[in-house]
C-alpha cells in the first residue's frame, strides 16, 4: 500500500523523501526498543536499589551505558563479560550513528567516514546546495538493521547465556546463571 505524501500540510519544505522519513522512524522505534531491553537487563542484574535508582534517573544515555558496563564488570562472571562488553561497544557505535541521523545531521561540516554516513548538515548552508539531504533510504535502513541486530544479540544471545538450548527462561533468570553471586531465593 502506498500512502500519499503529507508534505502539503507543512509550510517548511521537508527535505527527506517519504521513504527516508519512514526509515528515520524505524531507527527511532528500534532505538526505543533497545533502550527498553537495556533497562530490563540492568534492572534484572542489579540488586542494589540505590544503583537502580541512579540508573533509572540518569537521562544521558552515554552515562547509562557506562553504568551498564560497570554493572556487567561488577556482577557478571569474568568468562561472560567479554561478549557483553563487546555488545555494549557495538551499541555505543550504533548510538553514534543514530545520533548523527537524529541530531548531528542538523548542523556541521561535510565529513566523509568509512561507513558511508557523513556528518553533514541536513540543511547545510555552506558551499553545497541548501536543503541537500546526505542520507538515503539504504543507509538509513542499514542503521535500523544494525540496531535490530544489537537487540537480537542482547535478547537471544546474552539473554540466553544461562539457559540450556531447549529451555526458555526470562532474562532475569538467565542473568542469575552468569552472575558472580546469584541471588538467594526469597523466603
N, C-alpha and C positions, 0 to 999 in steps of 0.2 A: 504494500500500500504506500503510495507516495502522498505525503502531506503537502498541502500548499504552503508556500513561503508566508511567513507572518511579518516580513520586513516592512510592509507598508504601514504598520502600526507605529514604527519608530521614526522619530524626527531626525535622529542622527544615524547616518549610514553605518550599518554593522558590516565590517569587512569580511569576516569568515562566512563561507558558504553554509547552507543549511546542514549538509552532511558533516562539515567540520564542527559546527555548533553541537550536533548530536555527539560527535566523538569527544568534545570537551566535556559534555555532560557525562559520558561514560567514564572518563577519567575521574570526575568529581565523585560519582557514585561508587566506583571501585575503591577510591581512596577512603571514602567514608566507611565502607565495609572493612577495609584493612585496619583502620583505626579502632573499629569496634572489636575486632578479633584480638588486636594487641592489648586493648584494655581488659578483655576477658582473660587473656594469658597472664597479665601482670596480677590481676586480682586472684586468679587461681594459684599463682605461685607465691604470693606474699601473705604471710600470716600476720605480720605486724600492721595493726590498724593505723598507726601514725604514718608508716611508709605508704600505705594505700591512700590515705587522705592526701598526702603530699602529691602522689601521682595523680589522683583524681582532680586536684585543684590546680595542677600545673597546666597552663594553656599552651605554652610554647612546645611544639611537637619535637623539636630537637632535644629539649631538656627531657621530655618524656622518653624518647629513645635512649638517652643516656641513663635514665633511671631504670629502664627495662634491662639494658645491658648490665648495669650494676647488680640488679636482682638476679639475673642469669648467672653472673660470676659468683655471686654470694650463695645462691640456693641450689644450682644445678650441679650434678656430678661432673667432674672435670672431663670425662670421656665424651660427654654430650654437649659440652659448651661450644667447641669449635663450629659445629654445624649451625647452632642457633645464632652465634655471634656473626658468622658469615651471612646468614639470612638478614640479621639486623643491618649489616653493612649494605646489602643489596636494597633493602627498604630505604635506607638513607639516600642511596644513589637515585632510587625511583622518586623519592621526595624532592630531590634537587631538580629532576626533570619535570615533575608535576608542578613545582613552584614556578619554573620557567614558563610553563603554559598558563598557569592561573594568575601569577603575579609578575614574574620577571619579564614577560614579553611586553609589558605595557611601557617600559622605559628602557633605555640603554643603547649601547652601540652594537653594531653588527659584529659578532664574534663567531667564527666557524668552530665547531667541535667535531670530534670523530664520530659521535653518534648521529650527526646529521640534523640535530635540533639546535638552532642557533639562538644566541642570547640577543636577539634584535627586537626592536620595538614593534608592536602591532601597528602603532601609529608613529612611525619613525619620521621625524620632521627633518632629518639630516639629508644627505645627498641622494638617498633613494627616494622613489616616488612616495608621496603621502598615502596612507591607507594601504600600504603593501603588507600583506599577510604572509609571514615567513614559514608558517607551519602548514602542512597539508593533511588531508584525511589519513593517509597511510602512516605518517609519522605519529599522529595523534592516537590512532588505533594501536600502533606498536607500543606506545606508552601505557595505554589502558590494559593491553595484554600482559605487559611486564608487571603491572600492579596485580593483575589477576593471578599470575604465576606465584608472586610473593604470598598472596592469600592462600593459594592451594598448598604451597610448601609449609606455611605456618599451620594450617589446619590438618592436612593429610600426612605430612612427613614428621614435623616436630610434634604435632598434636597426637601422633600415634607411636611415639618413641617407646612408650612404656607398655604398649599393647601387643598381644600375640597377633599373628597375621589374620586369624579368623575371628578376632574379638572386637567388638565395638565398645569403646569406653569414651566417656566425656573427657574434654580437655583437662579439667581439674584433676580427675582421677589419673589420667595419663601422666601428668606432671609429677604426681606423687611417686611414680615408679622411677623417675630420673632425678629426684631431689637428693641432696646430700643427707638431709634428715627428714624422712617422710612425716607427715602429720600423724599424730596419735589419734586413734578413733575416739570420738566424743562419747562420753558415758552418760 
